[in-house]
Amino acid sequence: MVLVIAETPPERIIMKKILIIDDSPFIYKEVAATLEGLDYEIIGHAKSGEEGLRMVQELKPDIITLDIVMPGIDGIETAEKLLEIAPDVKIVMLSSLCDYDTVSEVESIGLKYLVSKPIEKDVLIETLEKVCQE
């Protein structure tokens, strides 16, 4: 007689796909290093809003981290266009400009998340966890 014990398959972890839109290679490396080993996959890096708009349609990210001050169209205008073409994508703004006017502008277009630069790793991870719970 052979006894076969069925194993319960491990929970399948679904990686959240992240597109980073930021002209700074330093920020790209910092975000990538912060998320290494966690349930996130960096699927691309756009260095401008225009490049990011093209990449989002091709890569279909779950989450976008988006700088506000960039060459070409800024992060606010990019976010407005992203909300039109990819309304289900979650956007986390990253900026060294976190004054009242910037926060108000981010809120006025319907975004909830603004992480200040320099990035504190714990704050970024906590913010992304909140985004994933929505």
Order of alpha helices (4+ residues) and beta strands (2+ residues): beta-alpha-beta-alpha-beta-alpha-beta-alpha-beta-alpha
